[in-house]
């Protein structure tokens, strides 16, 4: 089984509502996405002094799949269903996202 990272860089459209955005992302959105079979775990990070045009937040999802095309198609369908069901925050601004296949791994 191949290991992948699905990276989502995002911003909150209203800095005054950032606490609510982060609560939604961590406690609603991440669990919704982790229901997908190939999405194994997730971690979120906040940029230190993000520059103009850079995402303030990043979510990294670990994937295990030998068919990334199928996995991403299922993910697109999940996102569409979540949006149609009102489970995507109107504060979410996606800067960029993409899948990256693990080439190597090292430990100290």
C-alpha positions in Angstrom: 0.0 0.0 0.0 1.4 3.4 -1.0 1.6 6.2 1.6 0.5 9.7 0.6 0.1 13.1 2.2 -2.9 15.2 1.2 -2.0 18.8 1.9 -4.6 21.6 2.3 -3.5 25.1 2.8 -6.3 27.5 3.9 -7.2 30.8 5.4 -10.2 32.0 7.4 -12.1 34.7 5.4 -12.9 36.7 8.6 -10.0 37.0 11.1 -12.4 38.0 13.8 -14.1 34.6 13.6 -10.9 32.6 13.4 -11.5 30.8 16.7 -14.9 29.5 15.4 -13.2 28.5 12.1 -10.5 26.5 13.8 -13.1 24.8 16.1 -15.1 23.8 13.0 -12.1 22.6 11.1 -10.7 20.5 13.9 -13.9 19.2 15.4 -16.2 18.9 12.4 -14.3 18.9 9.1 -11.4 16.7 10.0 -13.6 14.0 11.5 -15.9 14.2 8.4 -12.9 13.6 6.1 -11.4 10.9 8.3 -14.5 8.8 7.6 -13.1 8.2 4.1 -11.5 4.8 3.9 -8.1 5.9 2.7 -7.7 8.9 5.0 -5.8 7.5 8.1 -5.0 10.5 10.3 -4.7 14.3 10.2 -2.7 17.1 11.8 -3.2 20.9 11.5 -0.7 23.6 11.8 -0.6 27.4 11.9 2.1 29.4 10.0 4.6 31.5 11.9 4.2 35.0 10.5 2.6 34.1 7.2 3.4 36.4 4.3 0.9 38.2 2.1 -0.8 35.6 -0.1 0.4 32.7 2.0 -1.9 30.3 3.8 -2.1 30.8 7.5 -3.2 27.2 8.1 -2.2 23.8 6.8 -3.9 20.4 7.2 -1.9 17.3 6.5 -3.9 14.1 5.9 -2.1 10.7 5.8 -3.4 8.5 3.1 -2.9 4.8 2.3 -3.9 3.8 -1.2 -2.6 2.1 -4.3 -5.2 4.0 -6.4 -4.7 7.7 -5.7 -7.0 8.7 -8.6 -9.9 6.7 -7.0 -9.1 8.1 -3.6 -9.2 11.7 -4.8 -12.4 11.1 -6.8 -14.1 9.8 -3.7 -12.7 12.8 -1.7 -14.2 15.2 -4.3 -17.6 13.5 -3.9 -17.3 13.7 -0.1 -16.5 17.4 -0.3 -19.4 18.0 -2.6 -21.8 16.1 -0.3 -20.5 17.9 2.8 -21.0 21.3 1.0 -24.5 20.3 -0.1 -25.3 19.3 3.5 -24.1 22.6 5.0 -21.1 21.0 6.7 -18.5 23.2 5.0 -17.8 26.5 6.7 -18.4 29.7 4.8 -15.2 31.0 6.4 -13.0 28.4 4.5 -10.7 29.8 1.8 -8.6 27.1 0.1 -5.3 28.5 -1.0 -3.9 25.3 -2.5 -4.2 21.5 -2.0 -2.6 18.4 -3.5 -1.5 14.8 -3.0 2.1 13.8 -2.5 3.5 10.3 -2.6 6.0 9.3 0.1 9.4 8.6 -1.4 11.3 8.0 1.8 11.1 8.3 5.5 13.9 8.9 8.1 14.1 9.1 11.9 16.7 10.6 14.1 
